[in-house]
Amino acid sequence: MLYQIVSLLLEVVVGLLAGACLLRLYMQWQRIPMSLRSGNPIARFIFTLTDWLVLPLRKALPAVGSLDTASLVGAFLLELGQFTVLWLLQDMAAPVATLPVLALVGLVRLSISALTALVIAYAVLSWVPGPGQSPFADIIERLVAPALAPIRRILPLVGGVDLSPLALLVILQIAAIVLGSFQATLLRLVLV
């Protein structure tokens, strides 16, 4: 029971912090204004959650082009910390060498979950008429557009309705299932 409680709490806290690191990375890669003076409310939230981790890492890990390596490594370290705590609670049943692999898989799963949430938010916000549009709508649209673009080239409008968000959600869910299966198989192999 203790393991389940700790696992849930870690998943929520690490999911929020690592997700914020990944969003920081992705927004910088998409060149979305991230300065606090830009008035971007999402940027303010992300900086508040991640500066304590990303800024010290940035001193040792400079950006590579438009890739913010400090944010990426910060998200990975958070995932690694989560799996390390769970490993310690499990009486170190699995080999320690599996922890980085599990953290990497967890990071990819978190990315899929975050993109899924962004696509759902994009679809819901697309139903809101233009003048009263949410301040988040433009940012979310810019974040989702690169993932929707290849699908829109293949999938035509159906009766004037864009089904690309639905198609992307199905693809993301399939990827999450495959990744979850891989993670479960990996855990079974190392715990046998």
C-alpha positions in Angstrom: 0.0 0.0 0.0 2.8 2.4 0.8 4.4 1.7 -2.5 1.2 2.6 -4.4 0.8 5.8 -2.4 4.4 6.9 -3.0 4.2 5.9 -6.6 1.1 8.0 -7.2 2.5 11.0 -5.4 5.8 10.7 -7.3 4.0 10.3 -10.6 1.9 13.5 -10.0 4.9 15.6 -8.8 7.4 14.4 -11.3 4.9 14.4 -14.1 4.1 18.1 -13.4 7.8 19.2 -13.0 9.2 17.0 -15.8 6.3 18.0 -18.1 7.0 21.6 -17.4 10.7 21.1 -18.3 9.6 19.4 -21.6 7.1 22.2 -22.3 9.9 24.7 -21.7 12.1 22.8 -24.1 9.4 22.5 -26.8 8.3 26.1 -26.5 11.8 27.3 -27.0 12.3 25.0 -29.9 9.1 26.4 -31.5 10.4 29.9 -30.8 7.3 30.8 -28.8 8.0 34.0 -26.8 9.1 32.8 -23.3 10.3 36.0 -21.7 8.3 37.2 -18.7 7.9 40.5 -20.4 6.1 38.8 -23.3 3.0 38.5 -21.2 2.9 34.8 -21.9 1.1 33.3 -18.8 2.3 29.8 -19.7 5.9 31.0 -19.7 5.5 32.5 -16.2 4.1 29.2 -14.9 6.8 27.1 -16.5 9.6 29.4 -15.2 8.2 29.2 -11.7 8.1 25.4 -11.8 11.5 24.8 -13.5 14.0 27.6 -12.9 15.3 25.9 -9.7 16.4 22.9 -11.8 17.0 24.3 -15.3 19.1 27.3 -14.5 21.8 25.5 -12.5 22.0 22.8 -15.3 22.3 25.5 -17.9 25.6 26.5 -16.5 27.0 23.1 -17.3 24.9 22.2 -20.3 24.7 25.0 -22.9 22.0 24.8 -25.6 22.7 23.0 -28.8 21.2 25.1 -31.5 17.6 25.6 -30.6 17.6 22.5 -28.3 17.6 23.5 -24.6 19.6 20.6 -23.3 19.3 21.8 -19.6 15.5 21.4 -19.8 15.8 17.9 -21.4 18.4 16.7 -18.9 16.3 18.2 -16.1 13.2 16.2 -17.2 15.3 13.1 -17.5 16.8 13.5 -14.0 13.4 14.0 -12.5 12.2 10.7 -14.2 15.4 9.0 -13.1 14.8 10.2 -9.5 11.3 8.9 -9.6 12.3 5.4 -10.7 15.2 5.4 -8.2 12.9 6.0 -5.3 10.5 3.3 -6.5 13.5 1.0 -7.0 14.6 1.5 -3.4 11.1 0.9 -2.2 11.0 -2.4 -4.1 14.0 -3.7 -2.2 16.2 -3.1 -5.3 14.7 -6.1 -7.1 15.7 -4.9 -10.5 19.3 -4.3 -11.7 20.3 -0.7 -11.2 21.3 -0.5 -14.9 17.6 -0.6 -15.9 16.8 2.7 -14.1 18.1 5.0 -16.9 16.2 2.9 -19.5 13.0 3.1 -17.4 13.5 6.8 -17.0 13.9 7.3 -20.7 10.8 5.3 -21.4 9.0 7.3 -18.7 10.1 10.5 -20.4 8.8 9.4 -23.8 5.5 8.3 -22.2 5.3 11.7 -20.5 5.8 13.4 -23.8 3.0 11.4 -25.4 0.7 12.2 -22.5 1.6 15.9 -22.7 1.0 16.1 -26.5 -2.3 14.2 -26.0 -3.4 16.9 -23.5 -2.3 19.7 -25.8 -4.3 18.1 -28.7 -7.4 17.8 -26.6 -7.0 21.4 -25.4 -6.5 22.5 -29.0 -9.7 20.7 -30.2 -11.8 22.2 -27.4 -10.4 25.7 -27.9 -11.1 25.4 -31.6 -14.8 25.4 -30.8 -14.5 28.8 -29.2 -15.3 31.7 -31.6 -12.4 34.1 -32.5 -13.0 37.4 -30.6 -13.4 35.8 -27.2 -10.6 33.4 -27.8 -8.5 32.2 -24.9 -5.0 33.7 -24.5 -3.7 30.2 -24.5 -5.3 29.2 -27.8 -2.5 30.8 -30.0 0.2 29.1 -27.9 -1.5 25.7 -27.9 -2.1 26.0 -31.7 1.6 26.7 -32.3 2.6 23.8 -30.1 0.2 21.3 -31.8 0.7 22.5 -35.4 3.9 20.6 -36.2 2.3 17.2 -35.1 -0.9 17.9 -37.1 0.8 19.1 -40.3 1.8 15.6 -41.7 -1.7 14.2 -40.9 -3.4 17.2 -42.6 -1.4 16.5 -45.8 -2.8 13.0 -45.8 -6.3 13.4 -44.3 -8.6 15.7 -46.2 -11.4 17.8 -44.5 -14.5 15.7 -44.2 -17.6 17.9 -44.8 -15.5 20.9 -43.8 -14.4 19.3 -40.5 -10.7 18.8 -39.7 -10.3 15.3 -38.3 -6.5 15.5 -37.9 -6.7 16.1 -34.1 -8.8 12.9 -33.8 -6.3 11.0 -36.0 -3.4 12.3 -34.0 -5.1 11.3 -30.7 -5.5 7.7 -32.0 -1.9 7.6 -33.1 -0.7 8.9 -29.7 -2.8 6.3 -27.9 -1.4 3.5 -30.0 2.1 4.8 -29.3 1.3 4.9 -25.5 0.0 1.3 -25.6 3.1 0.1 -27.4 5.4 2.0 -25.1 3.5 0.7 -22.0 3.8 -2.8 -23.3 7.5 -2.4 -23.9 8.0 -1.0 -20.4 6.0 -3.9 -18.8 8.0 -6.4 -20.8 11.3 -4.8 -19.7 10.2 -4.9 -16.0 9.2 -8.5 -16.3 12.5 -9.5 -17.9 14.6 -7.7 -15.2 12.5 -8.9 -12.3 12.6 -12.6 -13.3 
